[in-house]
Amino acid sequence: MSILNEIILSTRQDIAELKRIHSLSRLKDMPCYYQSNLSLAESLSQKNPGIIAEIKKASPSKGIIRKDFDHRSIAAGYAENGAGAISILTEKKHFLGDIKYISDVRPKINIPILRKDFIIDPYQLTEAKAYGADAVLLIAAALEPNQLHDFHDEAAEIGLDCLVEVHNEKELEKLDFSQVRIIGINNRNLSDFTVDIKTSIRLSSLIPKDILIVSESGISNSSDIKELMKQGIFSFLIGESFMRAESPGKALKILLGSVQGN
């Protein structure tokens, strides 16, 4: 079983239990459900480059990434040092995340929060909204085309933006370009976990110019960002290199300064 299938299976089991404990009506009674959401697309477009800075404690391939993990201070550091948005891993078993991290962080920052998880059920959209997320990740490799379309519509109905993630041309063919506003191109090959930023360059040429592109994975220095910006890609999701730094917020500030020539 691939790691993606394994995660989806455990996620499906977790959702069944969550539905038993927390009904949709209970989620909709939470204060954040009625708050206006911040636009991920607008926030990234106002930055040059636009960085989605990630909060991630661990991953299946790397294990524990950050032992000294304080999601509140990390989020504040990102917001203070120029992030266009913050991505928070909420998957528990494989990434050691928690949906509660979003509600912990929400009052402390004024930039969009992306819930990064394996969304396979509409329940998770309501949950993301209830805990204070502004956007959700939809992974094309994990969903059928009709699911991608329907989840995107349902997210929009409750005010959530969607970052739709693809790894290759086949997954790109699943998308409705008339619907999608933001596409994340993941530079990681799911078969062998190798990373190549040229994946973003190759796939971006197949995407309409009015769609915002976010390059993901393997971006750790200003040279990578400058190369991608020359190809018309101006938004980036960066996690591991920040999370391994002594101060993730300062690492973000240094990277932005290097790209901008400061």
C-alpha positions in Angstrom: 0.0 0.0 0.0 1.4 3.4 -0.9 1.8 6.0 1.8 -1.0 8.1 0.2 -3.5 5.2 0.3 -2.5 4.4 3.8 -3.1 8.0 4.9 -6.4 8.1 3.1 -7.5 4.9 4.8 -6.6 6.1 8.3 -8.3 9.5 7.5 -11.5 7.8 6.5 -11.5 5.9 9.8 -10.8 9.1 11.8 -13.6 11.0 10.0 -16.1 8.2 10.9 -15.2 8.6 14.6 -15.2 12.4 14.4 -18.7 12.4 12.9 -19.9 10.4 15.9 -18.3 12.8 18.4 -18.8 16.2 16.7 -21.9 16.6 14.6 -22.0 19.1 11.7 -24.5 21.2 13.7 -22.0 21.4 16.6 -19.2 22.5 14.2 -21.5 25.2 12.8 -22.1 26.5 16.3 -18.4 27.3 16.7 -17.6 31.1 16.6 -15.1 30.9 13.7 -17.7 29.3 11.4 -19.4 32.7 11.0 -16.3 34.8 10.6 -15.4 36.3 7.2 -12.6 34.6 5.6 -9.4 36.1 4.3 -8.6 35.6 0.6 -5.6 33.3 0.0 -5.3 34.4 -3.6 -5.4 38.1 -2.8 -2.9 37.8 0.0 -0.4 35.9 -2.1 -0.9 38.2 -5.1 0.0 41.3 -3.0 3.4 39.8 -2.2 6.4 39.5 -4.4 7.1 36.7 -3.8 4.1 35.4 -2.0 5.1 32.8 0.6 2.9 30.2 2.2 5.0 29.4 5.3 4.2 26.0 6.7 3.9 24.7 10.3 4.7 21.0 10.2 6.1 18.9 13.1 6.8 15.7 11.2 6.3 13.9 7.9 6.2 10.2 6.9 9.4 10.4 4.9 11.5 12.6 7.3 10.1 11.7 10.7 10.3 14.4 13.4 11.3 17.7 11.7 11.1 20.0 14.7 11.3 18.8 18.3 11.0 22.3 19.8 7.5 22.8 18.4 5.4 25.8 19.4 2.9 26.4 16.7 1.7 29.7 18.2 5.1 31.4 18.2 6.0 29.9 14.8 2.8 31.4 13.3 3.4 34.8 14.9 7.0 34.8 13.6 5.9 34.0 10.1 3.2 36.7 10.1 5.7 39.3 11.5 8.3 38.5 8.9 6.4 38.8 5.6 4.5 35.5 5.0 1.5 35.9 2.6 -0.2 33.0 4.3 0.4 30.2 6.8 -0.1 26.5 6.1 -0.9 24.2 9.1 -0.6 20.4 8.9 -3.6 19.0 10.7 -3.3 15.2 9.9 -2.5 13.5 13.2 -1.1 10.0 12.6 1.6 10.7 10.0 2.3 14.4 10.4 1.6 14.8 14.1 -0.7 17.7 13.3 -4.0 18.8 14.9 -7.0 20.8 13.7 -6.8 22.7 17.0 -3.6 24.3 15.9 -5.7 26.4 13.6 -8.0 27.8 16.3 -5.0 28.4 18.5 -3.3 30.5 15.9 -6.3 32.2 14.3 -6.5 35.1 16.9 -2.8 35.9 16.7 -2.4 36.6 13.0 -4.2 38.6 10.3 -3.1 36.6 7.2 -4.9 33.6 5.6 -4.5 30.1 7.1 -4.5 27.1 4.8 -5.6 23.8 6.3 -3.2 21.2 4.9 -4.7 17.8 5.2 -6.1 14.9 3.2 -9.6 16.2 2.4 -11.8 13.3 1.3 -15.1 14.1 2.9 -17.3 17.3 2.9 -17.3 17.1 6.7 -13.6 18.2 6.7 -14.6 21.4 4.9 -17.1 22.3 7.6 -14.5 21.4 10.2 -11.8 23.6 8.6 -14.2 26.6 8.6 -15.3 26.0 12.2 -11.8 26.0 13.5 -10.8 29.2 11.6 -9.2 28.2 8.3 -9.5 30.5 5.3 -8.5 27.8 2.7 -8.1 24.1 2.3 -5.9 21.8 0.3 -7.5 19.5 -2.3 -5.1 16.9 -3.5 -5.9 15.7 -7.1 -4.1 12.4 -6.5 -6.5 11.6 -3.7 -9.8 12.6 -5.4 -11.8 11.8 -8.5 -12.6 14.7 -10.9 -16.2 14.9 -9.7 -15.1 15.1 -6.1 -12.6 17.8 -6.9 -15.4 19.8 -8.6 -17.9 19.2 -5.8 -15.6 19.9 -2.9 -14.4 23.1 -4.6 -18.0 24.3 -4.9 -18.9 23.3 -1.4 -15.8 25.0 0.0 -16.7 28.2 -1.9 -20.3 28.1 -0.5 -18.9 28.5 3.0 -16.2 31.0 2.2 -13.2 28.8 1.9 -10.5 29.2 -0.9 -9.1 26.0 -2.3 -5.5 25.3 -3.2 -5.7 22.4 -5.6 -2.5 20.3 -5.7 -1.2 18.4 -8.7 2.1 16.4 -9.2 1.9 15.7 -13.0 0.0 16.1 -16.2 -2.5 13.3 -15.6 -3.7 15.0 -12.4 -3.8 18.4 -14.1 -6.3 16.9 -16.6 -8.7 16.3 -13.6 -9.2 20.0 -13.0 -11.9 22.3 -14.3 -9.9 25.5 -15.2 -13.1 27.5 -15.3 -13.6 26.8 -11.6 -10.1 26.6 -10.0 -8.4 29.8 -8.9 -5.2 28.5 -7.3 -3.2 25.5 -8.3 -0.3 24.1 -6.3 2.3 22.2 -8.3 4.1 19.8 -6.0 7.6 19.2 -7.2 7.8 15.8 -5.3 7.4 12.6 -7.2 5.0 10.4 -5.2 6.6 7.2 -6.6 10.2 7.8 -5.5 9.9 11.0 -3.4 12.6 12.7 -5.5 12.1 16.5 -5.9 12.7 18.6 -9.0 11.5 22.2 -9.3 11.5 21.9 -13.0 8.1 20.1 -12.5 6.6 23.5 -11.6 8.1 25.0 -14.8 6.8 22.2 -17.0 3.3 22.0 -15.6 2.9 25.8 -15.3 3.0 26.1 -19.1 -0.2 24.0 -19.3 -2.2 26.2 -16.9 -4.2 29.3 -18.0 -2.5 32.6 -17.1 -5.4 33.8 -14.9 -4.9 31.0 -12.4 -2.5 31.6 -9.5 0.3 29.0 -9.3 2.0 28.0 -6.1 5.2 25.9 -6.4 5.5 23.4 -3.5 8.3 21.2 -2.1 12.0 21.3 -2.5 12.3 25.1 -2.4 14.9 26.2 0.2 16.9 29.1 -1.2 16.6 32.3 -3.1 18.1 30.8 -6.3 15.2 28.4 -6.6 12.7 31.2 -6.1 14.4 33.5 -8.6 14.5 30.8 -11.2 10.8 30.1 -10.8 9.9 33.8 -10.8 11.7 34.1 -14.2 9.2 31.5 -15.4 6.2 33.5 -14.2 5.7 31.7 -10.8 5.5 34.1 -7.9 4.0 32.1 -5.1 5.6 29.3 -3.0 4.8 26.9 -0.2 7.8 26.4 2.0 7.9 24.3 5.1 10.8 22.0 5.9 13.7 24.4 5.5 11.9 26.9 7.8 10.9 24.3 10.4 14.5 23.1 10.7 15.8 26.6 11.3 16.4 27.9 14.8 13.9 30.6 14.2 11.4 29.9 11.3 10.3 33.5 11.2 13.8 34.8 10.9 14.6 32.2 8.2 11.6 33.5 6.2 12.8 37.1 6.6 16.3 36.2 5.5 15.0 34.3 2.4 12.7 37.2 1.4 15.5 39.7 1.8 17.8 37.6 -0.4 15.1 37.3 -3.1 14.3 41.0 -3.0 17.9 42.1 -2.8 17.7 43.6 0.7 
